[in-house]
Amino acid sequence: MKQRTRIAVAVSGVLFAGFTTAGVVALRGGLEERRDAQVLAKPGNVMVPATATVESGTGSTEWKQMPVRFDTAEGERVETMVWTRHPRIRFDSGDKIDIEYVSGHPSAARLVGQQGGPPDSNDTIFAGVAILASMVLLVSAWVYGAVVKLRRRRTPA
């Protein structure tokens, strides 16, 4: 019985670590998307044209992020996300597309002429917060259960 408990604790620990990592990655990514969106929204930005390679294709949903890779005018390799807002705009992995990025902040990129629409990072941030909140609730429930079990053992019958 003790071996089963050890295995269950080990598996739970690995799952907890995995989900917590996923939550942190999602939250961090959403915050980076928000920062890039704020940079793109600033008036007076100098936009630099570039040709990017699509890293993975877009689906048919209304809002979709698309990872792209390109080289800046200074020769820096950048991997970032651009948004495709319209279901009729579809790209496949490996496609070459025209983008523009903010001079001095190349991760803030978009399809040329803002064809993809404005970025919206709220879903990514919400997913990260939801995963992390679930992990906090899970650990709280586990600790509460352990405390109750310990009290039952200590209470004389």
C-alpha positions, 0 to 999 in steps of 0.5 A: 500500500505504501508503494502505491501511495509513493507512486501516486504522489510521484505521478501527482507531482509530475502532473502538477509540475507540468500543468504549472509550467503550462500555466506560467508559459501561457501567462508569460506568452499572453503578457508578451503579446500584450506588450507587443500589441501596446508597442504596435498601437503607439502612434508614430511607429516606424514600420519596417517591411520584411518577408517572413516564413510561416512556422505553422498554418492558420485554422479557419477560426475568426481569431488565430495567432500565427508563428512566423520567423524572419530576419530584420534589416539588421540581420537579427533572426526573430520568431514571433506571432502575428494575428490573422483575423479573417477566416478567408486569410489562410496560410500554410506552414512554410509560406512566405508572407509580407509583414511589417515590424516596429523598428527597434522592437521586431517582435511587434509584427503584423501582416502588412497594412494590418490585414490581420486585425489588432492582436488580442492577448486576453484569451492567452492570459486568461488560460494561464491564470485559469491553469495556475488558479486550478493548481492552487485550488488542487494543492489547497484541497490536497493539503486540506485533505491531509490535515483532516486525515491527520486530525482524525488519526490524532483524535481518540475514539 
